Amino acid sequence: MQHSLAPITERRACADRVRRRPRVLARCCALAWLGACLLALSSVHAREIDVQEAIAQAQQQTQGKVLSAQTLRLGKRKIYRIKILTPDGQVRIVQIAAEQ
């Protein structure tokens, strides 16, 4: 009798694996789709401006005169540090991220 139960148990185990495959495949497809969407969204927002665009933004924010501009790297990020003389005579530092 023991010999006849073993094939039934193996068949059940095999059937369970077959039933789980579509769920596993669906999860893998969903994760791949989510990853592709996140990659697409990150590339849409990742436009890098140059120093001239950063200067224009800083001038627009402060209505001042640019005294100097530097490009800084903080890890993988690039930041423009712009020194501005405001209309009321104060020196102000504006930092603008290159990636926008």
RAVENGI-V616823 format. One record per backbone hydrogen bond with DSSP energy under -1.0 kcal/mol. NH is the residue of the N-H (numbers start at 0). CO is the residue of the C=O. E is the energy in kcal/mol with one decimal. If there is no record, write none. Layout:
{{NH:CO:E} {NH:CO:E}}
This chain:
{{4:0:-1.2} {5:1:-1.4} {8:4:-2.4} {9:5:-2.4} {10:6:-2.3} {11:7:-2.3} {12:8:-2.4} {13:9:-2.5} {14:10:-2.7} {15:11:-2.6} {16:12:-2.0} {17:13:-2.2} {18:14:-2.2} {19:15:-1.7} {20:16:-1.3} {23:19:-2.3} {24:20:-3.0} {25:21:-2.5} {26:22:-2.2} {27:23:-2.4} {28:24:-2.4} {29:25:-2.3} {30:26:-2.5} {31:27:-2.3} {32:28:-2.5} {33:29:-2.4} {34:30:-2.4} {35:31:-2.2} {36:32:-2.3} {37:33:-2.4} {38:34:-2.2} {39:35:-2.3} {40:36:-2.5} {41:37:-2.3} {42:38:-1.8} {43:39:-1.4} {44:40:-1.6} {46:44:-1.4} {48:97:-3.2} {53:49:-1.9} {54:50:-2.4} {55:51:-2.2} {56:52:-2.2} {57:53:-2.4} {58:54:-2.6} {59:55:-2.1} {60:56:-2.2} {61:57:-1.9} {62:58:-2.8} {64:84:-2.5} {66:82:-3.2} {67:82:-1.4} {69:80:-2.3} {71:78:-3.7} {73:76:-2.6} {76:73:-1.9} {78:71:-3.0} {79:95:-3.3} {80:69:-2.6} {81:93:-3.3} {82:67:-2.4} {83:91:-3.3} {84:64:-3.2} {85:89:-3.4} {88:85:-2.2} {91:83:-3.3} {93:81:-3.1} {95:79:-2.7} {97:77:-2.9} {99:46:-3.6}}
